[in-house]
Amino acid sequence: MNVELYKDLIKDERGNYYVAVQKEGNELTLVNAMLERSYQELWEFNEAFKKKYAEYEHQFIGKMIMDKLRHDVVFASKEDGHGRMYDLAAVTVDYKLIFIDMIEFYRNPRVGLNHDNNIH
């Protein structure tokens, strides 16, 4: 098993999704995937933002992030999709897991990874 950072999804028995943000040897650091997806884009609430996300007007802010994650889950669930879906129990066989507490994610590992703040 070769879990790819920021790409593959890992699902637990309760229906929570995680994404790997760091891998060193057989240690894999995971964070809640919805939280990680919420750090993919910087939002500027200007006219361009309103136009790009018009269908989300008068929606909860979490809906945009959940729709991104839902898209990733659909594709990871397909054999020819982007990324793969792994079961958490299966991942624990190959890796020692470290979980980043959601409240600690302010030390976002994506910071500095790209220059335009839009990772897709």
KOLSEDREN-868632 format. One record per atom (N, C-alpha, C): chain; x, z negated, y negated. Coordinates in steps of 0.05 Angstrom, whole numbers, plus 5000, padded with zeros to 4 digits. Layout:
- chain, c1, c3, c2
- A, X, Z, Y
...
# end
This chain:
- chain, c1, c3, c2
- A, 5017, 5000, 5024
- A, 5000, 5000, 5000
- A, 5018, 5000, 4975
- A, 5012, 5018, 4956
- A, 5027, 5019, 4932
- A, 5007, 5019, 4908
- A, 5001, 4995, 4898
- A, 4983, 4992, 4876
- A, 4996, 5002, 4851
- A, 4983, 5021, 4836
- A, 4994, 5032, 4812
- A, 4983, 5016, 4788
- A, 5002, 5009, 4770
- A, 4995, 4994, 4746
- A, 4975, 5009, 4728
- A, 4956, 4994, 4717
- A, 4936, 5004, 4698
- A, 4919, 5026, 4709
- A, 4922, 5034, 4734
- A, 4907, 5057, 4744
- A, 4888, 5049, 4767
- A, 4899, 5035, 4787
- A, 4883, 5028, 4810
- A, 4866, 5003, 4804
- A, 4843, 5001, 4817
- A, 4826, 4978, 4814
- A, 4825, 4962, 4840
- A, 4822, 4936, 4836
- A, 4821, 4917, 4859
- A, 4795, 4901, 4856
- A, 4779, 4901, 4877
- A, 4752, 4889, 4876
- A, 4752, 4864, 4894
- A, 4742, 4842, 4884
- A, 4740, 4818, 4901
- A, 4712, 4817, 4914
- A, 4708, 4796, 4930
- A, 4683, 4794, 4946
- A, 4659, 4788, 4928
- A, 4663, 4781, 4903
- A, 4640, 4775, 4885
- A, 4633, 4798, 4867
- A, 4648, 4820, 4869
- A, 4642, 4844, 4853
- A, 4658, 4844, 4827
- A, 4678, 4828, 4824
- A, 4696, 4829, 4801
- A, 4718, 4849, 4805
- A, 4726, 4862, 4784
- A, 4747, 4882, 4786
- A, 4771, 4873, 4771
- A, 4794, 4879, 4782
- A, 4820, 4872, 4770
- A, 4838, 4897, 4768
- A, 4857, 4895, 4750
- A, 4877, 4917, 4747
- A, 4904, 4903, 4747
- A, 4924, 4916, 4759
- A, 4951, 4906, 4759
- A, 4965, 4914, 4733
- A, 4977, 4894, 4720
- A, 4991, 4899, 4695
- A, 5021, 4895, 4697
- A, 5030, 4885, 4720
- A, 5059, 4881, 4724
- A, 5064, 4880, 4754
- A, 5087, 4892, 4763
- A, 5095, 4891, 4791
- A, 5125, 4887, 4792
- A, 5133, 4866, 4806
- A, 5161, 4860, 4810
- A, 5165, 4853, 4840
- A, 5178, 4871, 4854
- A, 5180, 4867, 4883
- A, 5153, 4866, 4896
- A, 5148, 4844, 4910
- A, 5122, 4841, 4923
- A, 5102, 4824, 4907
- A, 5109, 4818, 4882
- A, 5091, 4803, 4864
- A, 5075, 4822, 4847
- A, 5050, 4818, 4846
- A, 5032, 4835, 4830
- A, 5016, 4817, 4811
- A, 5017, 4824, 4786
- A, 5002, 4808, 4766
- A, 4976, 4823, 4759
- A, 4954, 4809, 4762
- A, 4927, 4821, 4758
- A, 4913, 4807, 4734
- A, 4896, 4823, 4722
- A, 4878, 4813, 4701
- A, 4851, 4826, 4705
- A, 4830, 4812, 4696
- A, 4803, 4823, 4697
- A, 4803, 4851, 4685
- A, 4792, 4871, 4699
- A, 4793, 4899, 4690
- A, 4777, 4904, 4665
- A, 4754, 4890, 4662
- A, 4739, 4895, 4637
- A, 4754, 4885, 4613
- A, 4767, 4862, 4616
- A, 4783, 4852, 4594
- A, 4806, 4871, 4588
- A, 4820, 4881, 4608
- A, 4842, 4899, 4604
- A, 4833, 4924, 4591
- A, 4810, 4935, 4599
- A, 4799, 4960, 4587
- A, 4792, 4955, 4558
- A, 4785, 4931, 4551
- A, 4778, 4926, 4523
- A, 4802, 4927, 4504
- A, 4826, 4928, 4516
- A, 4851, 4930, 4500
- A, 4863, 4958, 4500
- A, 4848, 4978, 4509
- A, 4858, 5005, 4511
- A, 4858, 5020, 4484
- A, 4839, 5014, 4467
- A, 4836, 5028, 4442
- A, 4834, 5009, 4419
- A, 4846, 5016, 4397
- A, 4841, 5002, 4372
- A, 4816, 5014, 4359
- A, 4798, 4998, 4350
- A, 4774, 5008, 4337
- A, 4776, 5004, 4307
- A, 4771, 5024, 4292
- A, 4768, 5022, 4263
- A, 4739, 5030, 4257
- A, 4724, 5012, 4246
- A, 4696, 5016, 4241
- A, 4692, 5033, 4216
- A, 4699, 5059, 4219
- A, 4696, 5078, 4197
- A, 4678, 5100, 4205
- A, 4676, 5121, 4189
- A, 4657, 5143, 4195
- A, 4665, 5158, 4220
- A, 4690, 5161, 4225
- A, 4699, 5175, 4250
- A, 4691, 5159, 4274
- A, 4693, 5132, 4273
- A, 4685, 5115, 4295
- A, 4654, 5118, 4299
- A, 4639, 5116, 4277
- A, 4610, 5119, 4279
- A, 4602, 5145, 4292
- A, 4616, 5166, 4285
- A, 4609, 5193, 4297
- A, 4617, 5194, 4326
- A, 4641, 5185, 4333
- A, 4650, 5186, 4361
- A, 4633, 5169, 4379
- A, 4623, 5146, 4370
- A, 4608, 5128, 4387
- A, 4579, 5125, 4378
- A, 4568, 5146, 4367
- A, 4540, 5145, 4357
- A, 4520, 5135, 4377
- A, 4524, 5142, 4403
- A, 4504, 5134, 4423
- A, 4504, 5104, 4427
- A, 4524, 5090, 4418
- A, 4526, 5061, 4421
- A, 4515, 5045, 4397
- A, 4505, 5059, 4377
- A, 4494, 5045, 4354
- A, 4471, 5027, 4364
- A, 4471, 5003, 4354
- A, 4451, 4982, 4361
- A, 4453, 4973, 4390
- A, 4477, 4975, 4402
- A, 4482, 4966, 4429
- A, 4501, 4942, 4427
- A, 4504, 4928, 4449
- A, 4523, 4906, 4451
- A, 4551, 4918, 4452
- A, 4570, 4905, 4440
- A, 4597, 4916, 4439
- A, 4609, 4918, 4467
- A, 4602, 4900, 4485
- A, 4612, 4901, 4513
- A, 4602, 4925, 4528
- A, 4581, 4939, 4520
- A, 4571, 4962, 4534
- A, 4591, 4985, 4534
- A, 4605, 4989, 4512
- A, 4625, 5010, 4511
- A, 4647, 5005, 4532
- A, 4656, 4980, 4534
- A, 4677, 4973, 4552
- A, 4667, 4975, 4581
- A, 4643, 4966, 4586
- A, 4632, 4967, 4613
- A, 4629, 4996, 4622
- A, 4621, 5013, 4604
- A, 4618, 5042, 4610
- A, 4645, 5054, 4618
- A, 4667, 5046, 4604
- A, 4694, 5055, 4611
- A, 4701, 5046, 4639
- A, 4696, 5020, 4644
- A, 4702, 5010, 4671
- A, 4685, 5023, 4692
- A, 4660, 5027, 4687
- A, 4642, 5040, 4706
- A, 4653, 5068, 4713
- A, 4662, 5083, 4693
- A, 4673, 5109, 4697
- A, 4698, 5107, 4716
- A, 4715, 5088, 4710
- A, 4739, 5084, 4727
- A, 4732, 5076, 4755
- A, 4712, 5059, 4759
- A, 4703, 5051, 4786
- A, 4694, 5075, 4801
- A, 4677, 5092, 4788
- A, 4667, 5116, 4802
- A, 4690, 5134, 4811
- A, 4709, 5139, 4794
- A, 4731, 5157, 4801
- A, 4750, 5144, 4821
- A, 4755, 5118, 4819
- A, 4772, 5105, 4839
- A, 4759, 5103, 4866
- A, 4733, 5105, 4867
- A, 4719, 5104, 4893
- A, 4719, 5131, 4907
- A, 4726, 5152, 4893
- A, 4727, 5179, 4905
- A, 4755, 5184, 4916
- A, 4757, 5199, 4938
- A, 4783, 5205, 4950
- A, 4801, 5221, 4931
- A, 4789, 5239, 4916
- A, 4805, 5256, 4898
- A, 4803, 5247, 4869
- A, 4794, 5223, 4865
- A, 4791, 5212, 4838
- A, 4817, 5202, 4826
- A, 4814, 5193, 4801
- A, 4837, 5181, 4786
- A, 4840, 5152, 4795
- A, 4862, 5145, 4806
- A, 4866, 5118, 4816
- A, 4853, 5113, 4843
- A, 4857, 5089, 4853
- A, 4846, 5082, 4879
- A, 4832, 5055, 4877
- A, 4815, 5049, 4896
- A, 4801, 5024, 4897
- A, 4811, 5008, 4921
- A, 4819, 4984, 4916
- A, 4829, 4966, 4938
- A, 4812, 4941, 4939
- A, 4810, 4930, 4963
- A, 4797, 4905, 4968
- A, 4818, 4883, 4963
- A, 4810, 4862, 4948
- A, 4828, 4841, 4941
- A, 4841, 4828, 4966
- A, 4825, 4823, 4987
- A, 4836, 4811, 5011
- A, 4857, 4829, 5024
- A, 4854, 4855, 5023
- A, 4874, 4873, 5034
- A, 4900, 4873, 5017
- A, 4897, 4870, 4991
- A, 4920, 4870, 4973
- A, 4936, 4844, 4978
- A, 4923, 4822, 4984
- A, 4938, 4797, 4989
- A, 4955, 4798, 5013
- A, 4951, 4817, 5031
- A, 4968, 4820, 5055
- A, 4995, 4831, 5046
- A, 4996, 4850, 5027
- A, 5021, 4863, 5019
- A, 5034, 4850, 4995
- A, 5019, 4836, 4979
- A, 5029, 4826, 4953
- A, 5023, 4796, 4950
- A, 5041, 4782, 4936
- A, 5036, 4756, 4925
- A, 5023, 4761, 4899
- A, 4999, 4750, 4894
- A, 4984, 4755, 4870
- A, 4987, 4733, 4849
- A, 4989, 4742, 4825
- A, 4989, 4724, 4802
- A, 4967, 4734, 4784
- A, 4949, 4716, 4776
- A, 4927, 4724, 4758
- A, 4932, 4714, 4730
- A, 4927, 4731, 4711
- A, 4928, 4723, 4683
- A, 4901, 4713, 4675
- A, 4900, 4689, 4666
- A, 4875, 4677, 4657
- A, 4865, 4694, 4633
- A, 4839, 4700, 4632
- A, 4828, 4717, 4611
- A, 4835, 4707, 4583
- A, 4835, 4681, 4580
- A, 4839, 4669, 4553
- A, 4869, 4673, 4545
- A, 4886, 4678, 4564
- A, 4915, 4682, 4558
- A, 4922, 4711, 4554
- A, 4903, 4729, 4556
- A, 4909, 4757, 4555
- A, 4917, 4767, 4527
- A, 4917, 4749, 4507
- A, 4926, 4756, 4481
- A, 4954, 4766, 4481
- A, 4969, 4759, 4502
- A, 4996, 4769, 4506
- A, 4995, 4796, 4521
- A, 4978, 4813, 4512
- A, 4971, 4838, 4525
- A, 4995, 4854, 4533
- A, 4999, 4859, 4559
- A, 5022, 4875, 4568
- A, 5022, 4904, 4558
- A, 5000, 4914, 4548
- A, 5000, 4942, 4538
- A, 5013, 4944, 4511
- A, 5016, 4922, 4496
- A, 5027, 4923, 4470
- A, 5055, 4936, 4471
- A, 5058, 4957, 4455
- A, 5084, 4971, 4454
- A, 5087, 4993, 4475
- A, 5067, 4997, 4492
- A, 5069, 5019, 4512
- A, 5064, 5046, 4501
- A, 5048, 5048, 4480
- A, 5043, 5075, 4469
- A, 5042, 5073, 4438
- A, 5045, 5095, 4426
- A, 5047, 5095, 4397
- A, 5021, 5100, 4382
- A, 5002, 5113, 4394
- A, 4978, 5119, 4379
- A, 4955, 5100, 4386
- A, 4960, 5080, 4402
- A, 4940, 5059, 4409
- A, 4916, 5070, 4424
- A, 4918, 5094, 4434
- A, 4896, 5105, 4451
- A, 4908, 5112, 4478
- A, 4902, 5096, 4498
- A, 4912, 5101, 4525
- A, 4888, 5110, 4542
- A, 4891, 5132, 4554
- A, 4869, 5143, 4570
- A, 4879, 5151, 4597
# end
